[in-house]
Amino acid sequence: MSFRLHPGARIGVVALVVADLRRSLDYYTQRIGLEVLGQEGHTASLGVGALELLRLQEQPGAKPAPRRNAGLYHFALLTPSRPALGETLRHLIETRTPLDGASDHGVSEALYLSDPDGHGIEIYRDRPRAEWPFVQGKLGMTLDPLDAEGILAAAENGAWHGMAAGTFIGHIHLHVAQIAAAEAFYTGALGMDLMQRFPGQASFLSAGGYHHHVGVNVWAGVGAPPPPEDAARLLWYELRLPDEASLAALLANLEAQGIATEAHARGVLVRDPAQNAIVLRS
């Protein structure tokens, strides 16, 4: 029987390189509504309440996030409800924060935007699983127009108090070099389930039947190289396991397959075939 990732696995902190920490903190606090949880030198931690979601590492002079490399496509902030998403949308409109797009995916309703360095951000809410679209027993995420008016109407009246309590990183979407190699790694090495595939373009993978914890695509080009060291980029993201036993099982599977890992201050680091770094921890 092949290894399967624990169904309670989830995405944790996402770490990014930014060119100007003060500029990024202003954007993420004033526009997105995250809180600064700590700052030391050129590094800052942001989140909601006590939950860390984002770690920013300043690299002065870093070029904008490249478009033709592997790395981050977007990280996704999952709000706890449609009213919470509506309050966020209203705030983005009031602050004239540019949006890159908005979509109804059947499983979710989503807003898309980019930070000052060009890092992609999704802010979304999930529909109940009973409402997710399935086609012949397989998940069928869609790309339909967003009901922005309905989302705004769901928002509660009152002052903006930042990103809603209960928000966390719902998923991460990555540029990779090869879809087949990425699928093989995320299903075989990490033990995720393939939830949906757009042949030759993108695949969506998860644990526990979620629509996706990780998306991979080749929209930056087949064979896209890792991002250059002088650019804003994804440093790593966390894959959090619910306990030490499930983490040990995952590490044993990696060892059995001969996949190299390395020590990391926050856990154990492994790289996917496109060299995207994943920190494994409980």
Secondary structure as UniProt FT lines:
FT   TURN            7..8
FT   STRAND          10..18
FT   HELIX           21..26
FT   HELIX           27..32
FT   STRAND          35..40
FT   TURN            41..42
FT   STRAND          43..48
FT   TURN            49..50
FT   STRAND          51..58
FT   TURN            60..61
FT   STRAND          71..79
FT   HELIX           82..94
FT   TURN            95..96
FT   STRAND          101..104
FT   STRAND          108..114
FT   TURN            116..117
FT   STRAND          120..126
FT   HELIX           129..131
FT   STRAND          134..135
FT   TURN            136..137
FT   STRAND          138..139
FT   HELIX           148..154
FT   TURN            165..166
FT   STRAND          168..175
FT   HELIX           179..184
FT   HELIX           185..189
FT   STRAND          193..198
FT   TURN            199..201
FT   STRAND          202..206
FT   TURN            208..209
FT   STRAND          214..217
FT   TURN            219..220
FT   TURN            222..223
FT   TURN            229..230
FT   STRAND          234..240
FT   HELIX           244..256
FT   TURN            257..258
FT   STRAND          262..264
FT   TURN            265..266
FT   STRAND          267..271
FT   TURN            273..274
FT   STRAND          277..281
//
